[in-house]
Amino acid sequence: MRPLVSVIMPSFDSRDTLPRAAASLIAQTCHDWECVFVDDGSTDGSYEWVREIGDSRFRCFRNAENQGRGAARQLALNNARGKYVAMLDADDWYYPEKLHKQVDRIAADPGIALVSANLAIMDRANRLAGIRRSQPHAPSLARSNWTSVCFAPSLIRMEVARQVGFDRTYRVGEDRDFLLRLLPGRAYTCLPETLYAYTEYASATLEKVLESNRSAQRRANQLLAHDRIRQQALDWSYFGKSLLYRAVFALGQQERMVRARSEQPQSADLEQFEAAWTVVESVRLRCFGPEASDTRPQPVQPASVV
């Protein structure tokens, strides 16, 4: 039978983080999902591990060689069967009510193409380090200001996602490019809740940041082919960003850069994160055992909270 939600999960050498990502799916209060897992040329046994989970909701595909995230996401999208499609990277995890809350919202309004939410930004010790909010100062339903929408926690109508598709030539930056082509002219909304835990601190590298910047520049130039003046202005903007990124990484300030893009978590954010972590970890231990357990420090209280 057709599942309600297809969760597409691209993966490259993510064996260490897969148990938590998979556990966060099993822990969902919405049980009507499938996970379309695409192993993108891994050599660490990721594909074999997922195949052995023993849950028919996990469907496995693989690329013999690493082709990049655009190709992996599109392969997953081509094989997805759900009414809606959601994203989950193999090094991230969902809060337990993520799918339930988003499905309820998108089902209530047939005119909405996408529902996003806030991101919990984790540090290298898997503690909550920041909150990145989708459209923090915009109305809940909008046709503008789409550049502030977070891609990772988005849930999208399948027919819309298929119309847009992922550009297979983008090894990184395919997420930004996808939203750049999907959101203008379509209605969407963002829940004022944090529902997705994102490992940006551990995954941000200079190579990925520069490649993502080049990908965005490439698509912007295509979309502005008729407007040479704006094209040149954007070219200079992207050039300036690349210089800034190089300087940030050369000075070892990349974590400060990540932190500056997010809001400091408040007490309520920390409580919600810890509650979600506890549920997901209990499922991970029950389903997959202690092999992937970590020595995680206690959460750090934000300085602004008394």
Secondary structure, 3 states (H helix, E strand, C coil): CCCCEEEEEEECCCCCCHHHHHHHHHCCCCCCEEEEEEEECCCCCHHHHHHCCCCCCEEEEEECCCCCHHHHHHHHHHHCCCCEEEECCCCCEECCCHHHHHHHHHHCCCCEEEEEEEEEEECCCCCEEEEECCCCCCCCEECCCHHHCCCCCCEEEHHHHHHHCCCCCCCCCHHHHHHHHHCCCCEEEEEEEEEEEECHHHHCCHHHHHHHHHHHHHHHHHHCCCCHHHHHHHHHHHHHHHHHHHHHHHCCCHHHHHHHCCECCCHHHHHHHHHHHHHHHHHHHHHHCHHHCCCCCCCCCCCCCC
